[in-house]
Amino acid sequence: MIFDQKRKKHPLMKRLLTVFIAFVFCSAQLKAQPQLFQSEWHTDPDRVWVGPEYWANPMEDWRVENGRLECVRGGINRNIHLLTHDTVNVEGTFAMEVRTGRLSRDHEKGSVGFRIGIRDEINDYRARCIKGKGIDIGLSHDGFLFIGKNRSKQPIPEKALNDLRLVMRGETRGPFFLISIEALNVSTGSSYGFHAARLNDKGIHGNLALVNNHTQGKARFWFRDWNISGSKVQLHKDRAWGPILWAMHTLHHSGQGHVLKLTAQMPPLSHSESSEIKLEFYDNGLWSTGLVTHIDPLSRTATWRIPDWKADQEHPYRIVYGKSRYEGLIRKDPTNKSSLVVAGFTGNQDKGFPNLEIVRNVGIENPDVLFFSGDQIYENVGGYGIIRKGVEKPVLNYLRKWYLLGWSFGDLMKDRVTICLPDDHDVYQGNIWGEGGAAMQGGNTSTDGGYIQHPEFINAVHRTQTSHHPDLPDPDPVLQNITPFHGEMVYGRISFALIADRMFKTGPKAVATWKGRADHLKDPSYDVRQLDQPELALLGVRQEQFLESWVEDWRGSDFKCVLSQTIFANLANYHGAKQEFIYADLDSNGWPQTPRNRALSIMRKGHAFHYAGDQHLPSMTRYGIDAWNDAGYAFCVPSIAAGYPRSWRPDQEGRPTQNRVNGPNTGEYKDAFGNLMTVWAIGNPETKYRPGRINTLHDKSSGFGLVRFNKSNQTIDMECYRLKLNGGESKNEDQFPGWPLRIHLTDNDGRKPVGFLGELRIEKVKHAVVKVYDESDDSLVYAMRIQGNRFRPWVFEQGSYTVQMGDPDLDLWKTWEHQTVKP
C-alpha cells in the first residue's frame, strides 16, 4: 500500500518519511549491483517482432525502429513483458531503468513507464502476459511521476518528456518495499523529479513490463536501454521464445509411400533478415545437411515436404534459423500399434491460457495424434480487438492470437502428428457460411454468406493452420482464390478425411422468413421442412465427390474417420450466459437437411466415425437418415476453454423421447430440423459457476476428448474428460456423464440387412478389404476391412451385386458378379 493512502499523517511526518525513503535510495545507489538484464534493440534490425525475450501487447502496435523500441499506434495499456526475468517473493533490492521519449504530439494524453509485480490467478508467466495485473509506475503526459495512484506534487519540465531516463529503485524494509521513481536528464544525469512510496512487500513479485499509456490516452513513446538489477530479480533463460516458435507436422501413407510435411511458425522478422530456414535430421550420430525452404512473408510460416519418408523408424529433427535451434521428434508410423489414440480439442478462449491442466493431462495420455477441430482462437483472445481492413495489419493481429495456441501446445505438437482445421472465429467471423469462397456482401458475420476478411488474410490463416497437412487431392482454389483444405491423412492404419464443413455451406438468408437473426429460429411451430430446399449446400459437390472416392479407397488403412469442425445435428437448444432457448440453430450442421443426409449416406458406406467439435457441448450421438440409428456415430469434444455455453436439456422441457439409452437427456430424438438422432451421452454445463477462471471453465464443460481406434478387435473407445482432471489417477467422475463408450467399426452403418450373399474367400490375404456394389447402378453399397480372408456380405435390398475382396495395397483382387441373397 502506498504510504500516504494508508491513513492520514501529520504533514511533518510525511516529509520525514519521504526524506527517509530518499536517503535509503541514495544510499542504495552507492552499492552498485551487477546488471542482470540489458535490452539490445540497438543491435536489432527494424522489424515488428521485438525479440525472443519479450511478449508485446499487441504485437502489431510495436516496432524495433532505428535501434529503439517504438509504440507505433497509441492506445491504452500497450505493454512489453520481459519473459526471461521476473521478481521473486524474497527480501532484497530491485532496480530498473529505461531511456524513453515522446513520439506523438505534445499534450497527447497518456503515460510512460513500468509495471512491476504482475501476477495472475493462473500462476504462470505466460498467463501474466495476457491477464496479469501489477503496480503501475511512471510518468504522466503532463509531467507527474506516479507509483500506483499516488502522484508527485510537482511536474517535471514538459520538454524533458522528449528524451529522459526513468529510474525505479526499491528495497525491502521489514514488511514493506520502499520504492522510488526518478526522471533524469540523459546528458547530465541531473534529476528532473523524484517520487517515493512504501508498498507491501508481498506484492512485489511477478512479471516486469514496459508500458505505453497505463490507463488512458493515445500518446506514443519510444524506449531503449532497458536495464534491470537487484537481488529480487531471477533469470529464466528457458522462457525466451523464438524466432522459431513451434512446429506442426503430419505423416501420410500415400499410394506412393510415406510423405512428411512440417511447418515451422515464425514471428514477423525484418526484410533485411534471411528468409532461408533449414530442417535437419539426426542419423547415426550426425545432423544431416539441412533442407532449405523460405519463410512466407505474410503468414510467417516455413513448410517442408519430404517424399519417400522412412516411416518405420523415428527421426529426431531440428529446425535451424541463424543461431537458433528448435528440436522435435518424428515418430515412426504406428502401424503395428494395437490402438491409435487421437486427442480432440475445440474452442480455445484465453481464460484458461496457457491451458496447463489440458497440456499436462494430454501429455500423460501420450496420444499419437492431436486434432484441433476449429476456433483455435477467438476475436477477443489476448485483448485489443481485431483489425478488419487491409491485409498486413489484420494478419499481424491474428498471428499474436494464433501464437497463444503454440505457446500452450507447442511442446505436445513438436513430437506428434497434428491436424488443425480452421473454423469461423479463426477467420474473424461469428459464423461461416462460406458459399464456396464468396465475398461477404453485408457486414454481419453471424448471418451473411461469404467471407468478410480479405482473401489474402483467409489464405494466410489457412497456411498457418493447414500447410503441414498432406497434399490436397483437389487443390484448385475456390472463389476469390481462397485455398481449400479438405483431404486425407492415412496414419497408424487409420484413414482420416479432413473436411471443411462450412466453406461451401449456404447462408441462412436464403431461407429465413422470420424477424431477428437469420441463423436463429425461435418459433417451435415453424414448419422446418420449408428450410430444406434443393439448391442448398453443406459440404458442396467437391467435398462430396472427395468423400465418395475416399470411402472406397482402403490402401494402408483399417478404419475410416471423418474429422470436421462440427457434427451434423442440431443438438444444443439453450445458448449463452442466460441459456436462451433457440429452437433451431442454422449454424449447426443439422441444416440444410438434404445435403446433411447425403453426406451421412456417403460416410456410412465406409463405416466412417465422425470426430468433431465447435458446439461448446460435449456429446455422443448416433445419426439417423431414414430411420433412427441407420448411420454412424459422432463425438463432439468439449471446448478447451468454453466461453459461450450451450446445453441440451430435453427432459426439463418434457420433450418426447424413445429408447432411452444412457441416463438423463439421452435416447432417440428428432432435432429441430427433423433429423433423426440418438443421444448417447451429453456433457451439459453447470447451472451456476464457481469463482475463479479455471473453476468457471470446468463448470462450463471445458475439457478434451480421446478416441482410441483398437485395430485388433475393430472397436472404437471414446473418452471425454473434464478440465480439472488429475491425470494418471482419473476417476469415473473425471469424465462427463455417459462416457467412456465403445462401439464396433460396423456400428457406423446401422442399416438393417435384408439378407446375406454367399460366403466368399480369398487366399494369400490376411485381412481383406471387401467392397459391395449394386449392379443396378454400379454404386458402392459399402466397403470395409475384415478380420480374416473369408466373409459373407450382407445387403440391404434384394438385387444383384458385385463383390470385390482383396488387398488394395498390392492391387490384388478377386471379383464375384451377379451375387444374390442366399437362404
N, C-alpha and C positions, 0 to 999 in steps of 0.2 A: 504494500500500500504506500502511496506517496505521502510523505510525512505531513504536509500541511492540509491533507484531506482527512486524516485520521481523527483529529479532534482540534478544537480551537486552542491556539497557543498565544502566549504573550508575544507582541512584536519583537521584543528584545531576545526572547528565547528562539524565535525563528531565525533571527540574524545570527545568533551564536551557533545554531545548528548548521546553517549554511556555511559559515566560516569554517566550522569543524570539518564538514564534508569536503570543502575546497582544500583544506590543509591536508586531509587524507590523500586526495588525488594528487596534489602537488608532490607529496612525499612519495607516492607510488611511482610517479614519473621518474624519480631518481633511481628506482630499482628497475632498470630496463629488463624486459623479459624477451626470450627468444621468439621470433616471429614464427607462427605456426602455419599461417596461410598468407599468400600474396597473389592477387589476381595477375593474369598475364595477357590481358586483352591487347596490350600494346604490341604483342608479338603475333597476334592472330590476324588473319586476313578479314576483309569486310565480308560479313555474312549474317544470316538470320540466326543460326544456331550459336548460342553464346558459350558453348563448351561443355565438356563431359562432367565438369564439377558442379554444374548448375541446372536448375529447373526454372524456366521462365513462364510467368503468368501474365498475359497469354503470350505464347511464343511469337505470334505474328506482330506484336507491338514492340518488339525489341530487335536491335541490330548491334553487331560489333561494327563500328564505323570509325575509320581514321584512328585506330589504336585505342578507342574507348567504347564503352557501352552506352548506347543511346536508346531512350524510350521514344519511339517514332510516332506513337499515337497516344495522346493524353486520355486519361480516364481514371476512375477510382481504383485504387489498390492494384496498380501494376507493380509486380514484385519479382525478384530474382532470389530463389532459395539456393543456399550453398549445401550441396549434398555431402561433401567429403569431410565436413567438420560440423560439430554442434557443441553445445554446452551441456555439462552433466551436473547432476544434483550432488555436488560436493562443495565444501567450503573452499574459497580461493579467489583468484583475481581473473579479470576478463577485460580485454581492451579491443576496440575495433575502430578503424578509421577508413575514410574514403574521400577521395577528391571528387568534387561534383560541381555542377553549374547549371544555369538555366538555358534551355533550348528554345522555349516558347517566348511569347511576348511578355514584357513587363506587366505585372499586376494580374497575370493569369492565375486564378486561384489554384491552390494545391499545396503540396509539401514534399519534402525530400528527406531521406534518412534511412533508418534501420528499423527492423522488427526483431526482437530477441525473445527467447523463451517460448518459441512457437510449439504448441502442443495440440494434441487432438485426442478424443476419447479412444480412437484406434491407435494403439501405441506402435507406430511405425513411421519412419522418417518420410516415406512416400505419402502416407495419409496426411501428414502435416503440410506437405507442399500443396495439397488440394483443399483440405478442410480446416487446417490448423489456425489457431488464434494465438496471438502473443502480445508483447508490450511494444507499443509504438514509441520511437524516439527519433527526433529530428528537428527540422527547421521548416516553418511555415512560409508561404509565399510572401507574407508581409514582414518576415524577419524575426519572428518569435521562435525561440528554442522551446522544445517541449519534451517531457517524459510522461507518457500516458496522457492524461487530461490536464496535467499541471504545466503551465506555460511560464516562461520568463517574464519579468516585469517590463523589460525594455527590449525593443527590437534592435537587430544589428543593422548596419547601413545597407540600403537597398542594393547598391551596386555590388556589394560583396556576394550576392547570390549568383553572380555570373561565373565566379570561379573561387572556390574556397575548399578548405579541408574541414570535414566534420569528424570530431574525435569523441568517442564514447569510452569511458573508463568505469570500472566497477570493482568492488572488493567486498567480501563477506565480513561483516562485523556482528558477531553473535547471531541472532535470528534474522538479521537484516542484511540487505545488499545495498551498499552505498554506491550511488551511480551518478555520473555527470555526463553532460553533453556540451561540447565546446566547438565554436566556429573559429577557424584560424585563417589568417592571411597566408596564402600559398607561398609567397615570395619571402616574407619576413618572419613568419611563424608567430606574429603577434596575434593576440586574441581579439576577435570582434565581439564575443559574448560568451557567457558561461552560465550553465544552469545545472542544479544538482537536486537530488531527491533520495529518499530512502524507501526501498521496496522490501517486500517479504522475500527472503532468500529462496524459499521453496518454489517460487515461480520462475526462477532464472535458470531454467534448463530446457533444452529443446532445439529446434531448428533456428538458424540465423538467416536473415534476408535483408537485401536492399529493397527500398520501397520508393516508388514514384507515386505520390498522392495517396496518403494513408487512408483518408476518409472522405475527401471531397476534391473536386476540381478537375481541370483538364491541362494543368501545367505539365510541361515536359522537361526532363533533366537528363544530363549525361553523367557518367560515372567512370572513374578509373582509380587505379592504385588502392584497391580494397585490401586492407591488411587486418589480420586477427592474431591475437596472442593472449596468453593467460593460462593459469593452472586449471581453470574450469573448462577449457576447450579440449575436445577429444577428436582425434583423427580417425576417419573411416575411409581408407583408400578404396575398399571394395565397393563403395557406393557410387563411385564415378560411373557414368553411363554414357557410352558412345565413344567414337562415332558409329560403331556397328551396334545397333540397338538390340536386335534379336533376329531370329531366322525361323522360317517355317518350310517344311518340305513334304512332298509325297513320294511314294514309291509305287509304281504302277506296273502290273504284269500285263503287258500289251501282247498283241499277236506276234510281234517281232522281238520279244524278250522284255526285260525289265527296263523301265525308264525312270531315272531320278530327276526330280525338279525341285529346286531350292531357291528361295527368295530371301535376301537379306534386306531388312528395313534400316534405312539410313536417315539422319537428320538433314535439314536444309543447309548444305555446305556452300562454300564460296565458288563463284565461277572460275576463280584462279586456282582452286584446288583440283586435284586429279579426279576424273570421273571413272578411272580404272580401279577395279577391285578384283581380288583373286580368291579362288576356292581351292584349298589343298586337302589332300587325304593322307592319312598316316598308314604306312605299309612297310613291313619289315624294318622297323626302327627308324624310318626316314619319312619326312614330309615330301610329298610329290611336288613336281613343278606345278605352279598354280595355273588354274584355268581362269582366264581373264574375261570379264564382262564389264559392262558400263552401267553406271547409275543413271536411272531415268531422271531427267531434270525436273519433272513435275511431281510424280509420286514418290520420288527418292527411294526407289526400290532397285535392287540388282538381282537378276534372275539367271540361273544356270539350268540348262537342260543337258542331261548326260545319258545317252542311249547305251544299250548293251551293258547295263549295270550288273555287277556280280552280286546278286541278291542273296546268295547262300551263306554270306558271312557279313559280320558287322564292320563298319568303317568309321573310325574317328575322323572328324573333319575340322578344319579351321578356316575361317574367313579372314583375309588379310587386307587391311587398308592402311597404307603407310606403316606406322609403328604399332598399330592396333591389331589385336587378335581376338577372335571370338570362336570358341570351340564347342563342338557338339558331337553327336553320335548318330550315324545312320544304322539303325538296327537291321538285322537280316530279316528278310521276308518270312514271317512266322507261319509258313505253310504247314509245318509239322506240329505246330502247337495245337493242343486239343481244343482250346477255346480262344477266340479272338475277342478282346474286350474293347469296347468303344465308349468313352466318356462323352456325355452330351451336355451342352450348355446353350443358354439363350439369354437375351435381355440383361444387359450389363449397365445398370445405373452406377454412379460413382459413390453412392452412400456406403458401400462396403469396401471400397478401394483401400488397399491393394488385394482384397479377396483372400486374406490369409487363411481362413478356415477352409475354403474350397481348394486352394492350391495345396495346402498340407494334406487334406484327406484324399484328394485325387492322386497325389504322389504316393500315398500309402497303397492305394488300389493298383497303381502302376499299370494303367491301361495301355493298349497298343496304339490306339488312335484317339485323337482329340477332335471332337466335332462341335464347331461353333455354328449354330443354325441361323443366326441373324441378330440384328440390334447389338452388335459388338460395342457400339457407342450410342448415346442419345444426344440430342441437340444441347441439353443442359449440362452434359458431363464436363467437369472441370471448370464450369462457370464461364462468364464473359460472352455468352450468346454465340450466335453463328453469323457468318457473312454470306450474303446471297449473291451479290453482284461480282462479276468478273470470274477469273479462274485462279490465279496465283494466290491471292489472299484467302479466298474460301478454302483452297487446298491446305494452306498453312494452318488455318483454323481447324480443319478436320484432322490434320496429322497430329496436332497436340492431343486431341481427344483419343485418337486411334492409338497413340503411343502408350496410353494408360493400360490398354489391354496387354501389350507386350511387356510392359513394366511389371504387371501382375503375373502373367502366364508364360513369359519367355523361357524360364528355367524348365518348365514342363515341355514346351514346344521344341526346344533345341534337340531333344533326343527321341521325339515321337512324330509319327505321321500326323499332320494336322489338316483338317478340312475347315474352311471358313466360307460361309455363304452370306453375302450382304443382303440386308433387308431394308425396309423403308427408312428407319431412323439413321442407318448408316449413310444414306444419301440425303439426309436432312428433310425427310418427309414424314408426316404423321401416318400416312398410308401410301402404298404404291399401287396404282392401277396403271401399269406400265404401258399398256396398249401398243406393245411392240416397239417401244422406244420413242414414242411421240413426245413432242414438246408440249408442256402444260400450257393451256390457253388462259386459264384463270390463275388465281393465286392461292387457292385453298388446297393445301397439301393433304388434307384428310379426305376430300371428296372429288377433286378434279383429276381427270385422267392425264397420264403422261408424267414426265419428269420436269421438276421446276429448276433444278440447277443446270448450269452449262454442261453440255455433253462431255467436254474435256474433264470437268470435275468428276462426273459419273465414272468415266473410264479410269481416272486416277484412283478412285476408291476401289474399283474392280481390280486394278493392278495390285494395290496394297493387300487385298484380301484373298485374291484368287490366282495370281500369276504363278504360284507354285503348284497349282493343280495340274493334273495330267492334261495332255493335249486335247483340245476340243474336237469332237467328231464333226461339228458343224460350226466353224469359226467365223462365218460371214457376219459382219455387223448388222444390227437391226437399224431402225430409223435413227437419224441424227448421227450415224456412225458409232453408236453405242455398242460396246463389246458384250456378247453373250457369255455365259459361264456354265452352261449345262454340259454335262459329260459324264464319263465313267472313271472309276478307280477300282482296280482289282488288287486287293492286298490281303495277305493271310488267307487266301482262298475264299474271300467274301467279295462279291461284285456289288459295288455301290453305284447307284445312279445319283448324280448331283444335279438338282433341279432348281431353276429359278421360277418359283411358283407364282410370282406376281409380275414378272417382266412383260408378259403378254396379256395379262388379265384386263378385262373390260372395266371401265369406271362405272360407278353406281348411278351417275346421272342419266345413263342410258335407259334406266328403268324406274327411277324414283318418281313417285307421283305425290308424295306426302310433303308436308312442311317440315322445316328443320334440316338437320344433317341428312344428306342423301345416303350415307352409309349406315345410318341407324334407323331401323324400323321399330317403332314402339307400340304399334297397334296390333294386338294378338288376333284381331278379327280380319286383318288384311289377307286377301287371297294370295298366298305366296307363289302360286302357280303362274301368276302374271309376271313374276320376276325371271322366269325361265324362258328365254327367247332364243331362237335358233342361231342367231348371229353372234352370240356372246362367247367370249373366250376365257379360259382359265390358264391352262399350260400353253395353248397355242399349237398350231399344226406342227411346227418344227420339233417341239419337245415331245409331242405325242408320237411323231414318227421315230424320234430317237428311242423312246421307251419301247415301241414295237420291235425295233431291232435289238434292243438291249435284253428284253426278256427271252429272246431266242438264242442269245449268244452266251454259252456257258464255259467258254475257254478259261481255264485256270480257277474256276470257282465252284463252290459247294452251296452257297446261299446267295440270295438277292436281297438287297436293302435299298430303299429309296430314301435319300437324305434331302429334305427340303426345309423351307422356312417354317411352315406351319401345317397343321393337319387339315384334312378335308371334311370337316364337320363344324357346325356352329354349336359348340359345347357351352361356352361361357354365356350366362344370361344376366349376371349382375356385374356392373362395371364401376370402377373408380372408388375414390375415398368414401363416397356416400352410398356405394353399392346400388347405383341406379339400375332399375330393371330395363333392359333393352331386349326386346323380343327377338329381333334378328339383326345380326351384325354382318353386313355385306363384306367387310374386310376379312371375315373368316372365309376359309375356302370351302365352306358348305355351299357357297354361291359362286358362280352360276351352277345350277344343279346338273344339267345335261353334260357339260364338259367335265364336271366333277365325277359323274358316274362313268364317263368314257375313260378317264384317267385310271380309276379304280379297276375297271374291266381289263385294261391293259396290264396293270400291276399284278393282278391275281393270276394272269397267265404264267408269270414267272414265280409265283408263290412269294412275292416280294413283301417284306416287312417295311413299315413306314416309320421313320425316326425323324422327329421334328421338334419345333419349339414355338416361340412367339406369343403364346396365349397368356403368359404370366400365370398359368394354371396347369399344374401337372395333372396329366390324365392318361388313362389307358383305355382305348376304345377298340371295338371291332366294327368295321364298316359293313353296311348293307347296301345293296343296289336294288335288286328286285325283291329280295326277302331279307329279313334280319339275318346277319351273320353269314351272308353268302360271299363275302370278300375278306380282305386281310385285316391285320391288326395295326394300330398306330399308337406310338408312345410319344406324348408331348412332354418334354422335360421342363422342370421348374426354372424360373429365372435365376441367373447368378445373383442378381440384386434387384428384387422386384420393386418397381415404383408404382405403377398403376395396377391396383389389384383387381382381379376378376374371380368370379366364383360360379359354381353350378350347384343349385340348391332346389332341385325339383320336389323333394319331399316336403319342404316347408310351403311350397306352392300347392301341394296336392295334385301335382301333375301325374297323369296315369302312367303306370309302367307295367311291364310284364316280365316274368322270368328274372326276378332279382337274383344277381349272381354273386355279389361280394360285399354285402353290407349296405349302409345308407347311401342313397343317391346313385345306386347302381342298378343296372338292368337294361331292358330293351326300351328304347325311346325313339320318337321322331324328333329331329331337331326343328328349329323354327322354319326351315326351308322344306320340310317334309322328308328330309333324308333319314334313312334308317341307320341307327347306330345302337350298339350295346356298350354301355359304360361299365368297365370292369374295375376301375379304380379312379379316385379323384382326390386331389390334394388341396382342398379349399383353404383359404387364409382364415386366420382367427378373426372374430368379430371385433376384438379390441387388441391393441398393440401395446406391448410393454415399452417403457422408456429405454433409450439407448439405441443407436443406429443398428447395431448387429441384432439386438433383440427384435426390433421392429421388422427388419428384413426377414428374420427367421419366421416371425408371426405372419408375414405377408406371403409365406410359402416359397421362400427362396431356397435354392439348393442345387443339386445336379443329378443327372441320370447316368446309369451304367447299363449297357446291353452286352450280354455275353452270348456269342454265337458258338454253340457247342457242336463241333463238327463230328464228333464220334457218334452221337445219337440224334443229330439233326434237330436239336431243341434250341430255343432262344430264351434266355433268362433276362428279365427286366427288373432293375432295382432303381429306386427313386429316393434319394437321400435328402434329408433336411439340412439346412445350413449349419447349425450348431451340432455337428456330428463329432464324436470322439473317435476319430479314425483308428482302426485296428482293434477297437473294443466296442464295435457297434452293437446296439440292442434293437429289438423289434420296433421300439418307438422312434428310433432314429430314421426310419423310413416312413413315408406318407402312408395313410391307411390304404390297404389293398395290395401293397407291394411287400415282398417280391412276387412276381408272376412268371410262369413258364408256359410256353406254347411250343408246338411242333412246327417244323417248316411247312407241312401240308395244311396246317390250320389257316394259312394265309390265302387259301382258296376254299371258301366254305360252300360252294355249290354242291347240291346233293346228286350223287351219281344215279343214273337210271339202270346201270349195269356195268359189266366188265367185258373187255375183249379177251381173247385167248392169251395164255401165258406166253411171254416172249423171252428169248435168251440169246446172249452174245458171248462168244468165247474171247479170251485174252484181254478182257476189260474188267478191272477190279470194281470200280464204282461208276457205272454207266450213266450217261445223260439220256433221258427219254424225252422225245418230242411227239406230240399227238396232233395231227392235222385233220380238219374236217374236209373231206373230199368234195363237198358241195360247193365250196368257195376257196379251197386251199388255205384257209386261215388256220393259224395256230390256236389250238384249244388250250394247251398248257405245255410247259416244259419244266423239267426238274432233274436234279441228280439223285439217283437212288443209291442205296447201300447194297451193293452186290451187282450181279450181272443177269439177273432174271427178274421179270416184272410182269404183272398182269394189269394193264392200263384200265382205268375207269373212264367213262364218258358220261355226259350229262343229257344227251339226246340220242334217240335211235338214229342210225345212219351208217354211212360207210366212212372209214377212217384209214389214214396212212400213219404208220408209227415208225419213227426212227429211233434206233438205240445205238450208242457208240461212245467214242472218245473224241470230243471236239478238238483237243489239243493235238491229236495225231491225225485228225480228219479221217478217223476210222469209223464207218457207219454200216449198219445193217438196216434194211428197209423192208417193212411189211405193208402191202397195199390191200385195200378192199377188206379191211377188218371190220367185223360187226360184233354186236353184243352176243356173248355166249351164255348159255344157261349155267 
